[in-house]
């Protein structure tokens, strides 16, 4: 189903606004809460995301990414740090864990797109290649942390907040009864 979107839903203002925007554009949206560390499995932090999904009237799913996060992010961070280098865990986590696991989940549960509340813009060339642009306005741009996403991911990811100001996102959530 091409209209189906699985959104990374943390319960924070950005992912909440992104989910609401996608719903208003006619997408069939489902929330995905990604557990990255065993400490998060106790359910304490899941509460905000679950509440937001309830307010939006969307299905809420939990995805365990702890094994992949430890292997690709925590181990990488420790190895780089020990060698005297400055690691960038987000640039590794996004392509190897977060977006990869979300796309796998989408493929196994009805296909369609994935989305997040990141501030970036995804465009397409005439050849149907996807490419990343800086968010506009750029004061919240997060494209740098997404720059390692490959074409398989970029062709299927949506960034609804890429052309919005953070203050506008907060106001949108307040107007729509979402936590802001």
C-alpha positions in Angstrom: 0.0 0.0 0.0 1.7 3.2 -1.2 -0.3 5.4 1.1 0.9 3.6 4.3 3.5 5.4 6.4 5.3 4.1 9.4 6.6 7.0 11.4 9.3 6.9 14.1 7.2 8.2 17.0 9.0 9.3 20.2 6.1 11.3 21.7 8.1 14.5 21.4 6.9 17.6 19.6 8.7 16.9 16.3 7.5 13.4 15.7 4.0 14.2 16.9 3.7 17.1 14.5 5.1 15.0 11.6 2.6 12.3 12.3 -0.3 14.8 12.4 0.9 16.5 9.2 1.0 13.1 7.4 -2.5 12.3 8.6 -3.7 15.6 7.3 -2.2 14.8 3.9 -4.3 11.6 3.7 -1.6 9.1 4.6 -2.5 5.9 6.5 -0.1 6.4 9.5 1.2 4.0 12.1 3.6 4.9 14.9 6.9 3.0 15.5 8.7 3.4 18.8 12.3 2.2 18.6 13.9 0.8 21.7 17.6 1.3 21.5 18.9 0.3 24.9 17.7 -2.4 27.4 16.9 0.4 29.9 14.2 1.7 27.6 12.5 -1.7 27.6 10.9 -1.0 31.0 8.2 1.1 29.2 8.8 4.4 31.1 9.8 6.4 28.0 7.3 4.6 25.7 4.4 6.3 27.5 4.6 9.7 25.7 4.7 8.0 22.3 1.8 5.7 23.1 -0.2 8.6 24.4 0.5 10.6 21.2 -0.5 7.7 19.1 -3.8 7.5 21.1 -4.4 11.2 20.6 -3.8 10.8 16.9 -5.9 7.6 16.6 -3.1 5.7 15.0 -1.8 2.2 15.6 1.2 2.1 17.9 4.0 -0.5 17.4 7.2 -1.1 19.4 10.4 -2.2 17.6 13.3 -3.7 19.6 16.6 -2.4 18.1 18.8 -3.0 21.1 21.0 -5.7 19.5 21.7 -3.6 16.4 22.2 -0.4 18.4 24.8 -2.1 20.6 26.6 -3.7 17.6 26.6 -0.7 15.2 26.5 2.3 17.5 27.8 1.6 21.1 30.6 -0.7 20.0 31.6 1.8 17.2 31.5 4.7 19.6 33.8 2.9 22.1 36.2 1.7 19.5 36.6 5.2 17.9 36.9 6.9 21.3 39.6 4.5 22.5 41.6 5.2 19.3 41.5 9.0 20.0 38.9 9.9 17.4 35.7 11.8 17.8 32.8 9.4 16.9 29.5 10.6 15.4 27.0 8.1 16.6 23.9 9.6 14.9 25.5 9.4 11.5 26.1 5.7 12.1 22.8 4.9 13.8 20.5 6.4 11.2 21.5 4.3 8.2 22.6 1.1 10.1 19.9 0.9 12.8 17.0 3.4 12.9 16.1 3.8 9.2 17.1 0.3 8.3 15.0 -1.3 11.0 12.0 1.0 10.2 12.2 0.1 6.5 12.4 -3.7 7.3 9.4 -3.3 9.6 7.5 -1.4 6.8 8.3 -4.1 4.3 7.1 -6.8 6.6 3.9 -4.9 7.6 2.3 -3.5 4.5 5.0 -1.6 2.7 4.8 2.0 1.9 6.9 4.8 3.3 8.7 5.5 6.5 9.0 9.0 8.1 10.5 10.9 11.0 10.4 14.3 12.6 13.8 15.2 11.4 14.3 18.6 9.9 15.5 17.8 6.3 14.2 17.8 2.8 14.1 14.8 0.5 13.8 15.6 -3.3 14.0 13.6 -6.5 15.9 14.1 -9.7 14.5 13.5 -13.2 16.2 10.1 -13.1 14.1 9.3 -10.0 17.2 9.4 -7.7 16.5 10.8 -4.2 18.8 13.3 -2.6 18.9 15.1 0.7 18.7 18.9 1.0 19.2 21.1 4.0 16.0 22.0 5.9 14.7 25.5 5.0 14.9 27.5 7.2 18.2 25.9 8.2 18.3 26.8 11.9 17.0 23.3 12.7 18.6 21.5 9.8 19.5 17.9 10.6 20.5 16.7 7.1 24.1 16.2 8.2 23.0 13.4 10.5 21.0 11.8 7.7 23.7 12.2 5.0 24.7 8.5 5.0 21.2 7.3 4.1 21.3 5.2 0.9 19.0 5.4 -2.1 16.9 2.5 -0.9 16.0 4.5 2.2 15.9 8.0 0.6 13.4 6.8 -2.0 10.9 5.8 0.7 11.4 8.3 3.6 9.3 11.4 4.2 10.4 14.4 6.3 7.3 16.5 6.8 9.0 19.1 8.9 11.8 20.1 6.4 10.3 23.5 5.5 9.0 24.5 8.9 10.3 26.5 11.8 10.4 24.9 15.3 8.1 27.5 16.7 5.6 26.8 14.0 5.8 23.1 14.8 5.1 23.8 18.5 2.2 26.0 17.6 0.8 23.3 15.3 0.9 20.8 18.1 -0.8 23.1 20.5 -3.5 23.9 17.9 -4.1 20.2 17.5 -4.1 19.1 21.1 -0.8 17.3 21.0 2.0 17.6 23.6 4.2 20.5 22.7 
